[in-house]
Amino acid sequence: MELTVFQIAEGVSRATRAMAGLEQELNAADAKLGDGDTGSMLARVIGAMAASEPQAARSVSDVFGRLARAGMSATGSSLGTLFASSLLALSKQTREWERVDWEDLSGLLAAARDGMMARGNAKLGDKTVLDALDAVAAAVAGKVDAEGAARAAREAVDRVILEFRGRPCRMGRAKFFAEKSVGLDDPGMLAFAALTKAVAKIPAKRNLTP
């Protein structure tokens, strides 16, 4: 089974709808460790991505490129820029590909992770969005369809949030008061987890009862 432009565009639509309920929740989480604007920034970025008409893209590479450009034009924040950079890495990675299978997803997410690490200064273990992305990349390895990848991704973000909650933040404004960050969720990681759950919907099981 293939990962298609339609499925990516549908994911953007789901993320846009989810941000209506997540914006203030993410702002509140960020206010404990940063500027308190993570939710508003992401709502602006994802809104710009939806307005870029991803469904009209000619290929998976093209749709990732559209989303990256839209995201970069909508924010100058570090998290928003890293988010857009990861999409640009995916566009470059798939440029010569005739098709993108679901079993390619793990490698693509790893490429996005590496692109974000090259753009910023964070590393794995710093309690950032990178740790959540890395967890999902590992969890979807070997998944060959949308349902299997969605289930693995949703379980992975739950695990990684719990795993890192008791650790100190080592990047961003929060690193200056690392002790205070113990017991709190990193806003970027929290946003990635919430959006992953919004995008990775698991189809309802068919009712086989007549």
C-alpha positions in Angstrom: 0.0 0.0 0.0 1.1 3.5 -0.8 1.4 6.8 1.1 -0.4 9.2 -1.2 -0.9 13.0 -1.6 -4.5 12.5 -0.6 -3.6 10.9 2.7 -1.1 13.6 3.5 -3.6 16.4 2.6 -6.2 14.6 4.8 -3.6 14.6 7.6 -3.2 18.4 7.3 -7.0 18.8 7.5 -7.2 16.7 10.6 -4.3 18.6 12.2 -6.1 21.9 11.4 -9.3 20.8 13.0 -7.4 19.5 16.1 -5.6 22.8 16.6 -8.9 24.4 17.4 -9.0 22.5 20.7 -5.2 22.2 21.2 -4.1 25.8 20.8 -4.8 27.1 24.3 -3.8 23.7 25.9 -0.4 23.9 24.3 -0.1 27.6 25.2 -0.7 26.8 28.8 1.8 24.0 28.8 4.4 26.3 27.2 3.7 29.0 29.7 5.2 26.8 32.4 8.5 26.5 30.6 8.7 29.2 27.9 6.9 32.0 26.1 3.4 30.5 26.3 2.8 30.7 22.5 3.5 27.2 21.2 -0.2 26.6 20.5 -0.8 29.9 18.7 2.4 29.5 16.6 1.4 26.0 15.5 -2.2 27.1 14.7 -0.7 29.8 12.5 1.7 27.4 10.8 -0.8 24.6 10.2 -3.3 27.1 9.0 -0.8 28.3 6.4 -0.1 24.7 5.4 -3.8 24.0 4.9 -4.1 27.2 2.8 -1.3 26.0 0.5 -3.8 23.5 -1.1 -1.7 20.3 -0.4 -4.4 18.2 -2.2 -3.4 19.9 -5.5 0.3 18.6 -5.3 1.6 16.5 -8.2 3.5 14.1 -6.0 4.4 13.2 -2.4 7.7 15.2 -2.8 5.7 18.2 -4.1 3.2 18.1 -1.2 6.0 18.0 1.4 7.7 20.9 -0.4 4.4 23.0 -0.4 3.9 22.4 3.3 7.5 23.3 4.1 7.4 26.6 2.3 4.0 27.5 3.8 5.3 26.7 7.3 8.5 28.7 6.9 6.5 31.7 5.6 4.2 31.6 8.7 6.7 31.6 11.5 10.2 32.6 12.6 10.1 30.6 15.8 12.7 27.9 16.4 10.1 25.1 16.8 8.1 26.2 13.7 11.3 26.5 11.6 12.4 23.0 12.7 9.0 21.6 11.9 9.2 23.2 8.4 12.8 22.0 8.0 11.7 18.4 8.6 9.1 18.6 5.8 11.7 20.1 3.5 14.0 17.1 4.3 11.1 14.7 3.4 10.5 16.6 0.1 14.2 16.2 -0.9 14.3 12.6 0.3 11.3 11.6 -2.0 12.1 13.7 -5.0 13.1 10.9 -7.3 10.7 8.3 -5.9 8.0 7.0 -8.1 6.0 5.7 -5.2 6.2 5.9 -1.4 5.2 2.8 0.5 4.1 2.7 4.1 7.2 0.6 4.9 9.3 3.6 3.8 7.8 5.8 6.6 10.3 4.8 9.3 13.2 5.8 7.1 11.5 9.1 6.1 10.8 10.1 9.7 14.5 9.3 10.5 15.5 11.6 7.7 13.2 14.3 9.1 14.7 13.8 12.6 18.3 14.1 11.2 17.3 17.2 9.2 16.0 18.8 12.4 19.2 17.9 14.3 21.3 19.4 11.6 19.3 22.6 11.6 19.2 23.0 15.4 21.5 22.2 18.2 19.5 19.7 20.1 20.4 16.0 20.3 18.4 12.9 21.3 17.8 12.8 25.1 17.5 16.5 25.5 13.7 16.2 26.1 12.6 17.9 22.9 10.4 17.1 19.9 13.3 15.1 18.5 12.8 12.4 21.1 9.2 12.0 20.1 10.0 11.9 16.4 12.7 9.4 17.0 10.3 7.2 19.0 7.7 7.2 16.2 10.3 6.5 13.6 11.4 3.4 15.5 7.8 2.3 16.2 6.6 2.3 12.6 9.5 0.3 11.3 8.2 -2.7 9.4 4.6 -1.4 9.3 3.2 -2.0 5.8 -0.2 -0.2 6.0 -1.9 2.9 7.4 -3.6 1.2 10.2 -0.5 -0.6 11.5 1.6 2.6 11.3 -1.1 4.7 13.0 -1.5 2.3 15.9 2.3 2.1 16.4 2.7 5.9 16.2 -0.1 6.6 18.7 1.3 4.1 21.2 4.8 5.4 20.8 3.9 9.0 21.6 2.2 7.9 24.8 5.3 6.0 25.9 7.8 8.7 25.1 5.8 11.4 27.0 5.7 9.2 30.1 9.4 8.2 29.6 10.6 11.8 29.5 8.2 13.5 32.0 10.5 12.9 34.9 13.6 14.1 33.2 14.9 17.7 33.0 14.8 19.8 29.7 18.2 20.4 28.3 17.3 22.8 25.4 15.5 26.0 24.9 14.5 28.5 27.6 13.6 25.6 29.9 17.3 24.5 30.2 18.0 27.5 32.4 15.7 26.1 35.1 16.0 22.4 34.4 15.0 21.3 37.9 11.6 23.1 37.4 11.1 21.2 34.2 11.2 17.8 35.9 7.6 16.5 36.1 6.4 18.7 33.2 6.0 17.8 29.6 8.2 19.6 27.0 5.7 21.7 24.9 7.2 20.7 21.6 7.1 17.0 22.5 3.5 17.5 23.8 2.5 19.2 20.5 4.0 16.5 18.4 2.2 13.8 20.4 -1.1 15.5 20.2 -0.9 16.2 16.5 0.3 12.6 15.8 -2.8 11.3 17.5 -5.0 13.7 15.5 -3.4 12.7 12.2 -2.9 9.0 12.8 -6.5 8.0 13.0 -7.2 4.3 13.3 -10.1 3.2 11.1 -13.1 1.8 13.0 -13.4 -2.0 12.8 -16.2 -3.2 10.5 -19.3 -4.5 12.2 -19.6 -8.0 10.9 -22.9 -8.6 12.7 -25.7 -8.8 10.1 
